[in-house]
Amino acid sequence: MWLLEVVPISSSVLKDNTLTYFTTREVKEGMVVQIPLRKKMVSALVLRTDKLSTKKADIKRQNFQLKKIEKIISSAFLSPAFSKMLDDLTRHFLVSRSSLLHFFLPKAILEKEITYRSRQDFHERKTSSPPGVRLPDGQGKISCYQADWASRMNYYKSLIREAFVKRHSTILLLPTQSLAHDTFLKINQGLEDRSFLLHGDLPPKILAKTWQQILSSSSPVVVVGTVMTLAIMRSDVALLIVERESSEEYYHSRRRPFFDVRYGAQSLARHLGLHLVWGDLVLRLGREGTNPFLPPSRILSSAKNRIIDAASRAPSTGFNALSAEFVSYLRNILNQGESVVLITHRRGHSSSTLCQDCGRVLTCPNCTSPWVIHENRFLCHHCLRHEEIPERCPHCNGWRISSYGVGVEKVGEEVRRHFPHITPFRMDTDVVRSVKDGVEIKQKFLMRGGNILIATELFLNFFQEPVPHIGVVTMDGLLSIPDYRMHERMMNILLRLRALSLKSFVIQTRVAAHPLFSYAVSGNLWGFKETELAERKRLGYPPTVDLIKITIEDPDRERVLRNVSSVVKILGEWQPMDFSAFTAKIRGQFRWHILLKLERGSWPTKHLKLREILKNFPPSWKIQVDPPSLL
């Protein structure tokens, strides 16, 4: 008989305790089993096994009866290194292993009893460490590669073929399903019988079949997909590529568990001795410390780049999203029978509505977020409440209500007014509900010349190959958002758009003197990084420090403030700062942040006391380590 230490696979935010069961069958670490728990059958990961005969004394001292596992769901397709990665994520991000397992492992796999075995036992794995930049414990290496998409794909294919020669498999990790789909189509060319696509949008039967084929193949394979690919680490994997490294989608910040997938990838590479490759057009600031090659100082482009200063040519008749110069730019393109993509950073029509009598912004009653106009109705982007647009101000009963801001709908109105013979295509989350929707819009737009596509930055998830012309209608509104990473995010978006432009790339702005736009149109990556890193060092933001953000929410604002005051006192020796969230109330919940700044690289090893304090905070409080945003 065997004694098993297991962790349930659950989305629960409760304390991360392991459970003990027994079985008459031999079970190895990394297997997935089914256990009885609270009158239900749930899946669980085996963390440790012992012979029952060696633990008899311990069992006699227990005041509860051991239960038997129900069945073994799968063989050990989860490597011991995967369990170590979970431990690293749990320790660093203060999340539970149960919730991480629930995040990484698809339901289709957990509900199916898998009978295959991988071609090599994980416990017998032997991976040679190639020369290069070493990971902290001396195993594996890290490389960085900054280039355009086509160059990155060619580089990855050369690495994959080199790995195949050595009988090694490859994992290529992407942040979104649409990017995984496009990357797979490129990587798959010439490797059709050895490449697999894996993401959560696959039908359950296809997902389970693909999972089984990957682990059962007698030949090395390349697996392209989203986060679940880290859980399917074959014993012969020697290369792990993290593509689109700077994507914010890698940080799981919208709901629990809050953690960075890239940290998990680096942990897994360290434990398995893999060659880890960070790839992107522009890597995150601070990532170059692991780059064995000099990063490019300038992003090259064949397109003609320019800035249109909309403020200097503003008409006296009122505000227009498209300036006369920008309209002339579009007309020249369309007269040549060519297509153009127009980018704005907001969906909807107008991002805010203001009463000119009392000066107040009209906001959602459930949130403190301004109403956004969508198709002649108010919509709250946080709680999704919608209402008719009032004729009078709800605060002062005044008549002078005006809308401000530029969204895709407003740009579409002006495009149709100037070019009535054209029906523009549109790409934002209001019309793109699935990867299939986005691909269909893309195909229709590319079908012939003379088309106009109006899009948000969602465009970058579906277009990897260049288009003739791209014009940025506005991104000025992002400059008013008080987040330390906003300039980096804007530069990233603008450089990606510039790299996708074949003939022309134009930025329309009302703050043309801002250096960010000059850096973007010239592709001056080095100048931007030097300026931005110096400013962050002066203000004490990453990559010069480690950040921990604690968010407390409650329907009662006074209770929130009392809790915040109590936490600030408890954490006094770490000099916490507290402030209201950028959107102070969402869905009736008041929100307040507490921020800790720690010495870079000191978390969590040098702050064990702080870690124990944070672990014992109520589960409803949100704790984010290295958060992607402070808002």
C-alpha positions in Angstrom: 0.0 0.0 0.0 1.1 3.6 -0.7 0.6 6.9 1.1 0.0 9.9 -1.2 0.4 13.6 -0.6 -1.8 15.4 -3.1 -3.1 18.9 -3.9 -6.6 19.3 -5.3 -7.0 20.9 -8.7 -9.5 23.7 -7.9 -10.0 27.4 -8.5 -10.4 27.9 -4.7 -8.6 30.9 -3.1 -8.5 29.2 0.3 -5.3 28.2 2.0 -3.0 25.9 -0.1 -2.9 22.8 2.1 -2.0 19.3 0.9 -4.1 16.3 1.6 -3.2 12.7 2.4 -4.8 9.6 0.8 -3.8 5.9 0.3 -3.9 3.5 -2.6 -3.1 -0.2 -3.2 -1.6 0.7 -6.6 1.9 2.1 -7.1 1.7 5.8 -8.0 4.4 8.2 -9.0 4.9 12.0 -8.5 3.2 14.0 -11.3 0.3 11.6 -11.8 -3.3 12.9 -11.7 -5.7 11.0 -9.6 -9.4 11.4 -8.5 -10.1 11.8 -4.8 -13.2 12.1 -2.7 -13.4 15.6 -1.2 -16.4 17.1 0.6 -18.9 14.7 -0.9 -17.5 15.3 -4.4 -15.0 13.7 -6.7 -12.2 16.1 -7.7 -8.9 15.7 -9.6 -5.7 16.1 -7.7 -2.0 16.1 -8.5 0.3 13.7 -6.7 3.2 15.6 -5.0 4.8 12.8 -3.0 4.5 9.1 -2.4 5.6 6.9 0.5 5.2 3.2 1.3 2.5 2.9 4.0 4.8 0.6 6.0 7.3 3.4 6.6 4.6 5.8 8.0 2.6 3.5 10.4 3.6 5.5 13.5 2.6 8.8 11.9 -0.8 7.4 10.8 -1.6 6.1 14.3 -1.1 9.6 15.7 -3.6 11.1 13.3 -7.1 11.9 14.5 -8.8 11.3 11.2 -9.4 8.3 9.0 -7.4 8.0 5.7 -9.5 7.8 2.5 -8.6 5.8 -0.6 -8.2 7.5 -4.0 -11.0 6.8 -6.4 -8.9 6.1 -9.5 -5.8 7.1 -11.5 -6.7 9.6 -14.3 -3.3 9.7 -16.0 0.2 8.5 -15.9 3.0 10.9 -14.9 2.7 13.3 -17.8 3.4 16.2 -15.4 7.1 16.2 -14.7 8.6 16.7 -11.2 10.0 20.0 -12.6 6.4 21.2 -13.2 5.7 20.6 -9.5 8.8 22.6 -8.7 7.6 25.4 -11.0 4.3 25.4 -9.1 6.2 25.8 -5.8 8.2 28.7 -7.2 5.0 30.4 -8.4 3.3 29.8 -5.1 6.3 31.2 -3.2 6.8 34.3 -5.4 3.2 35.3 -6.2 1.4 34.0 -3.0 -1.0 31.9 -5.0 -2.3 28.4 -4.2 -1.1 25.4 -6.1 -4.7 24.3 -6.5 -5.6 27.4 -8.4 -2.5 27.2 -10.5 -3.2 23.6 -11.5 -6.8 24.6 -12.4 -5.3 27.3 -14.6 -2.7 25.2 -16.4 -4.6 21.9 -16.9 -7.6 21.9 -19.3 -10.9 20.4 -18.1 -10.9 18.1 -21.1 -7.8 16.4 -19.8 -8.9 16.1 -16.2 -12.2 14.5 -17.1 -10.7 11.8 -19.3 -8.9 8.8 -18.0 -5.6 8.8 -20.0 -3.9 5.4 -20.6 -0.9 6.4 -22.7 2.6 6.6 -21.5 5.2 9.1 -22.6 8.3 7.7 -24.4 10.7 8.4 -21.6 10.2 8.5 -17.8 10.7 12.0 -16.4 12.7 10.5 -13.5 15.3 9.2 -16.1 15.6 12.6 -17.9 19.1 13.6 -18.8 19.5 17.0 -20.5 22.9 18.4 -21.5 23.3 22.1 -20.8 24.5 24.0 -23.9 27.0 26.8 -23.5 25.6 30.3 -23.2 24.2 32.7 -20.6 23.5 30.4 -17.6 20.4 30.4 -15.5 20.9 31.1 -11.8 21.5 27.5 -10.7 23.9 26.8 -13.6 21.5 24.8 -15.8 20.4 25.7 -19.3 20.8 29.0 -20.9 18.8 32.1 -21.8 18.8 34.0 -25.1 17.0 37.1 -26.3 16.1 37.8 -29.9 14.7 41.2 -31.0 13.6 41.4 -34.6 10.5 41.7 -36.9 8.0 38.8 -36.9 9.2 37.2 -40.1 12.9 37.2 -38.9 11.8 35.7 -35.6 9.9 32.9 -37.2 12.9 32.0 -39.4 15.2 32.1 -36.4 12.8 29.8 -34.4 12.5 27.4 -37.3 16.3 27.1 -37.4 16.5 26.4 -33.7 13.7 23.8 -34.0 15.4 22.0 -36.8 18.7 22.0 -34.8 16.8 20.5 -31.9 15.2 17.8 -34.1 18.7 16.8 -35.3 19.6 16.2 -31.6 16.3 14.3 -31.0 15.0 17.1 -28.9 11.4 18.6 -28.8 10.4 22.3 -28.6 7.7 24.3 -26.8 6.7 27.6 -28.4 4.6 29.6 -26.0 2.2 32.4 -27.1 0.1 34.8 -24.9 -3.2 34.5 -26.9 -5.0 32.0 -29.1 -5.0 34.2 -32.2 -1.2 34.7 -32.0 -0.8 30.9 -31.4 -2.9 30.2 -34.5 -0.8 32.6 -36.8 2.5 31.4 -35.4 1.5 27.7 -35.9 0.6 28.3 -39.5 4.1 29.8 -40.1 6.1 27.2 -38.0 4.0 24.3 -39.4 5.3 24.8 -43.0 7.7 21.9 -43.7 7.1 20.4 -40.2 3.4 19.3 -40.8 3.8 15.8 -39.3 5.7 16.9 -36.2 4.0 20.2 -35.1 0.9 20.5 -32.9 -1.3 23.5 -32.0 -2.6 23.5 -28.4 -4.9 26.1 -26.8 -8.1 26.3 -24.7 -10.5 27.1 -27.6 -10.0 23.6 -29.2 -13.0 21.3 -28.9 -12.6 18.9 -25.9 -12.2 15.8 -28.0 -9.6 17.4 -30.3 -7.8 18.8 -27.3 -7.6 15.4 -25.6 -6.5 13.7 -28.8 -3.8 16.3 -29.5 -2.6 16.1 -25.9 -2.3 12.3 -26.3 -0.5 12.5 -29.7 2.1 14.9 -28.3 3.0 12.7 -25.4 2.9 9.5 -27.3 4.9 10.5 -30.4 8.1 8.5 -30.8 9.7 11.4 -32.7 10.6 14.9 -31.4 7.8 17.4 -31.8 7.2 21.1 -31.7 4.2 22.3 -29.7 2.8 25.8 -30.4 0.2 27.1 -28.0 -0.8 29.1 -25.0 -0.1 28.5 -21.3 -1.2 24.9 -21.1 1.8 23.9 -23.2 4.0 24.3 -20.1 2.1 21.4 -18.5 2.7 19.1 -21.4 6.5 19.2 -21.1 7.7 16.0 -22.7 10.8 14.4 -21.3 12.8 15.2 -24.5 12.1 18.9 -24.6 15.3 21.0 -24.7 14.1 24.3 -26.2 11.4 26.7 -24.7 10.6 29.8 -26.8 8.5 32.5 -25.2 7.2 34.6 -28.2 5.8 38.1 -27.9 7.6 38.4 -24.5 6.4 41.9 -23.8 2.7 41.0 -24.0 0.6 42.0 -21.0 -1.5 38.9 -21.6 1.2 36.8 -19.9 0.3 38.3 -16.6 -2.9 36.8 -15.3 -4.2 39.9 -13.6 -8.0 40.0 -14.3 -8.9 37.2 -12.0 -7.2 34.7 -9.6 -4.6 33.3 -9.6 -2.6 36.5 -10.1 0.8 35.6 -11.5 3.2 36.0 -14.5 3.4 33.0 -16.9 6.8 34.2 -18.0 8.2 33.7 -14.4 6.8 30.1 -14.6 8.5 29.5 -17.9 11.8 30.7 -16.6 11.4 28.5 -13.5 10.6 25.5 -15.6 13.6 26.1 -17.9 15.9 26.4 -14.9 14.7 23.1 -13.3 14.9 21.2 -16.6 18.1 22.8 -17.9 16.3 24.0 -21.1 17.5 26.6 -23.6 15.0 29.5 -23.0 14.5 32.1 -25.7 12.7 35.4 -25.1 11.5 36.7 -28.5 9.8 39.9 -29.5 10.0 43.0 -31.7 10.7 45.0 -28.5 11.5 43.2 -25.2 10.3 44.6 -21.9 12.5 47.2 -20.3 15.1 45.4 -18.1 15.0 42.1 -20.0 18.2 42.9 -21.9 20.2 41.9 -18.9 20.1 38.3 -20.1 20.8 39.1 -23.7 24.1 37.6 -25.0 23.9 39.9 -28.1 23.6 43.6 -28.3 19.9 44.6 -28.8 19.2 46.7 -31.9 19.4 50.5 -31.1 16.9 51.3 -33.9 13.9 49.4 -35.3 14.2 49.7 -39.1 11.2 50.3 -41.4 10.8 50.7 -45.2 7.7 52.9 -44.7 7.7 56.7 -44.9 7.1 57.9 -41.4 5.6 61.2 -40.3 3.7 63.0 -37.5 0.6 65.1 -38.3 0.2 67.9 -35.8 -3.6 68.1 -35.5 -3.5 70.9 -32.9 -1.9 73.4 -35.3 -4.6 72.8 -37.9 -7.6 72.5 -35.7 -10.8 74.0 -37.4 -12.8 76.7 -35.7 -16.0 74.8 -36.4 -15.4 72.3 -33.6 -13.6 69.1 -32.9 -13.0 66.5 -35.6 -11.3 63.1 -35.1 -9.7 63.4 -38.6 -7.8 66.6 -39.4 -7.8 68.0 -43.0 -4.2 66.8 -43.5 -5.1 63.3 -42.3 -8.1 63.2 -44.7 -5.8 64.2 -47.5 -3.5 61.4 -46.6 -6.4 58.9 -46.7 -7.6 60.3 -50.1 -4.2 59.9 -51.7 -4.0 56.2 -50.6 -7.6 55.4 -51.8 -7.0 57.1 -55.1 -4.1 54.7 -55.7 -6.5 51.8 -55.0 -4.6 50.8 -51.9 -5.9 49.9 -48.4 -5.2 51.5 -45.1 -5.6 50.6 -41.4 -6.7 53.3 -39.0 -5.9 52.8 -35.3 -7.4 54.4 -32.2 -7.0 53.2 -28.6 -10.6 53.2 -27.6 -13.7 51.2 -28.6 -17.2 52.8 -28.7 -17.9 56.3 -29.9 -16.9 58.7 -27.2 -15.1 57.9 -24.0 -16.8 60.5 -21.7 -19.8 62.8 -21.5 -19.6 66.2 -19.7 -22.2 68.6 -18.6 -21.1 72.1 -19.6 -23.4 73.7 -17.1 -22.2 72.0 -13.9 -18.9 70.7 -15.2 -19.5 67.1 -14.0 -18.7 63.9 -15.9 -21.6 61.5 -16.2 -20.7 58.2 -14.6 -22.2 54.7 -14.1 -24.1 54.5 -10.8 -22.5 51.1 -10.1 -19.0 52.4 -10.7 -17.1 55.7 -10.8 -16.2 55.0 -14.4 -17.4 57.5 -17.1 -20.2 56.4 -19.4 -18.9 55.4 -22.8 -21.2 56.0 -25.8 -21.8 52.8 -27.8 -24.2 52.9 -30.8 -26.1 55.9 -29.3 -26.4 54.3 -25.8 -24.4 54.6 -22.6 -22.3 51.6 -21.7 -20.1 51.0 -18.6 -16.9 49.1 -19.6 -16.6 47.7 -16.1 -20.0 46.4 -15.1 -21.5 46.3 -18.6 -24.6 48.3 -17.5 -26.2 50.2 -20.3 -28.7 53.1 -20.4 -30.3 55.5 -22.8 -28.4 58.8 -23.2 -30.3 61.4 -21.1 -31.5 64.7 -22.6 -30.7 66.5 -19.4 -27.8 66.3 -16.9 -28.8 64.0 -13.9 -26.9 66.3 -11.6 -28.1 69.8 -12.5 -30.8 69.2 -15.0 -28.8 71.3 -17.6 -29.2 70.9 -21.3 -25.6 71.4 -22.4 -24.4 67.8 -22.5 -21.4 67.1 -24.7 -19.4 64.0 -25.6 -15.6 63.8 -25.7 -13.0 61.3 -26.8 -12.4 59.3 -30.0 -13.4 55.7 -30.4 -13.7 53.4 -33.4 -17.3 54.3 -33.9 -16.6 58.0 -34.1 -13.7 57.4 -36.5 -16.1 55.3 -38.6 -18.6 58.1 -38.8 -16.1 60.6 -40.1 -14.6 58.1 -42.6 -18.1 57.5 -44.0 -18.7 61.3 -44.1 -15.5 62.0 -46.1 -15.7 58.8 -48.2 -19.4 57.8 -48.6 -18.6 55.2 -51.3 -16.6 53.1 -48.8 -17.9 50.8 -46.0 -15.0 50.5 -43.6 -14.3 47.3 -41.8 -14.0 47.3 -38.0 -11.9 45.3 -35.5 -12.4 45.7 -31.8 -13.8 43.5 -29.0 -17.4 44.7 -29.6 -17.4 43.0 -33.0 -14.6 40.4 -32.6 -16.1 37.8 -30.2 -13.8 34.9 -31.2 -10.6 34.1 -33.1 -12.8 33.0 -36.0 -14.5 36.5 -36.1 -11.1 38.2 -36.2 -9.7 36.0 -38.9 -12.9 36.5 -41.1 -12.6 40.3 -40.8 -8.9 40.1 -41.7 -9.5 38.0 -44.8 -12.3 40.3 -46.1 -10.1 43.4 -45.6 -7.2 41.8 -47.5 -9.3 40.5 -50.3 -8.9 43.6 -52.4 -7.4 47.1 -52.4 -9.1 50.3 -51.5 -10.4 49.1 -48.2 -10.3 50.8 -44.8 -10.0 48.9 -41.5 -10.7 50.8 -38.3 -9.3 49.0 -35.3 -8.0 49.2 -31.7 -4.7 47.5 -30.7 -6.6 44.2 -31.1 -5.4 44.5 -34.7 -1.9 43.4 -33.5 -3.3 40.1 -32.4 -4.4 39.2 -35.9 -2.0 40.8 -38.3 1.6 39.5 -38.4 2.3 40.2 -42.1 2.8 43.9 -43.2 0.0 46.0 -44.8 0.6 48.9 -47.2 -0.4 51.8 -44.9 -1.2 52.4 -41.2 -2.4 55.7 -39.7 -2.8 56.3 -36.0 -5.8 58.5 -35.6 -5.1 59.2 -31.9 -3.4 57.7 -28.9 -3.2 61.0 -26.9 -5.7 59.8 -24.3 -3.2 57.2 -23.0 -0.8 60.0 -22.0 -3.2 61.1 -19.3 -3.3 57.7 -17.6 -1.1 57.9 -14.5 0.6 54.5 -14.9 4.4 54.1 -14.8 4.4 51.6 -17.7 2.2 53.7 -20.0 5.0 55.2 -22.1 6.5 51.7 -22.6 3.1 50.3 -23.6 2.5 53.1 -26.1 6.0 52.8 -27.6 5.5 49.1 -27.9 2.2 49.5 -29.8 3.6 52.3 -32.1 6.7 50.3 -33.0 4.7 47.2 -33.8 2.4 49.3 -36.1 5.4 50.9 -37.7 7.0 47.5 -38.3 3.7 46.3 -40.0 3.7 49.3 -42.4 5.1 48.7 -45.9 4.7 52.1 -47.5 3.6 54.7 -44.9 3.1 55.1 -41.2 1.5 58.2 -39.9 0.8 59.4 -36.3 -1.8 62.1 -35.8 -1.5 63.8 -32.4 -2.3 67.1 -30.7 0.8 66.9 -28.6 3.4 66.5 -31.4 6.2 67.9 -29.3 6.0 64.9 -27.0 9.3 63.0 -27.4 7.6 59.6 -27.4 6.2 60.2 -30.9 9.5 61.3 -32.3 11.1 58.1 -30.9 8.4 56.0 -32.5 8.4 57.4 -36.0 12.2 57.2 -36.1 12.4 53.8 -34.5 14.8 55.2 -31.9 14.5 52.4 -29.4 17.8 53.1 -27.7 17.0 56.8 -27.0 13.5 55.9 -25.6 15.0 53.2 -23.3 17.6 55.5 -21.9 15.1 58.2 -21.2 12.5 55.9 -19.7 14.9 53.9 -17.5 16.4 57.1 -16.2 13.0 58.4 -15.3 11.9 55.2 -13.6 15.1 55.0 -11.6 14.5 58.6 -10.4 10.9 57.8 -9.3 11.7 54.3 -8.0 9.8 52.1 -10.3 10.7 48.7 -12.0 13.0 47.5 -13.2 14.9 49.3 -10.3 12.6 47.9 -7.5 10.2 45.0 -6.8 6.6 46.0 -6.3 3.8 44.4 -4.4 0.2 45.8 -4.7 -2.5 44.9 -2.3 -6.1 45.8 -3.3 -8.9 45.9 -0.8 -12.5 46.1 -2.0 -15.8 46.5 -0.1 -19.3 48.0 -0.7 -18.7 50.1 2.5 -16.2 52.8 1.8 -15.5 53.5 5.4 -14.8 49.8 6.1 -12.3 49.9 3.2 -10.5 52.9 4.7 -10.4 51.2 8.2 -8.9 48.1 6.7 -6.4 50.1 4.7 -5.4 52.0 7.8 -4.9 48.8 9.8 -2.8 47.2 7.0 -0.6 50.3 6.7 0.2 50.0 10.4 1.0 46.3 10.2 3.3 46.9 7.2 4.8 50.0 8.7 8.5 48.8 8.6 8.2 48.4 4.8 6.9 52.0 4.3 3.7 51.3 2.4 1.9 53.8 0.3 -1.9 53.8 0.0 -4.1 55.4 -2.7 -7.5 55.1 -4.3 -7.7 53.0 -7.4 -7.9 54.9 -10.7 -11.5 53.7 -11.0 -12.5 54.0 -7.3 -15.7 51.9 -7.5 -16.5 49.0 -9.7 -19.8 47.0 -9.5 -20.6 48.7 -6.3 -17.2 47.8 -4.7 -15.0 50.6 -3.5 -11.3 49.9 -4.2 -8.1 51.0 -2.5 -4.5 50.1 -3.2 -1.5 49.6 -0.9 1.9 49.6 -2.6 5.2 48.2 -1.3 8.5 49.0 -2.9 11.3 46.5 -2.2 14.9 46.3 -3.2 15.2 44.7 -6.6 15.6 40.9 -6.5 15.0 40.8 -2.7 11.5 39.3 -2.9 10.7 36.8 -1.4 14.0 35.4 0.0 14.9 38.5 2.1 11.3 39.2 3.2 10.1 36.0 4.8 8.4 37.9 7.6 6.5 40.0 5.1 5.6 37.0 3.1 4.1 35.3 6.2 2.1 38.5 7.0 0.7 38.7 3.4 -0.2 35.0 3.3 -2.5 35.5 6.3 -4.4 38.3 4.8 -8.1 37.5 4.0 -8.4 35.6 0.7 -10.7 38.3 -0.7 -7.9 40.8 -0.7 -6.0 40.9 -4.0 -2.2 40.6 -3.8 -0.2 41.1 -7.0 3.6 40.8 -7.1 5.3 42.7 -9.9 1.9 43.9 -11.1 1.6 45.0 -14.8 -0.3 48.2 -13.7 -0.8 50.2 -10.5 -4.2 51.5 -11.5 
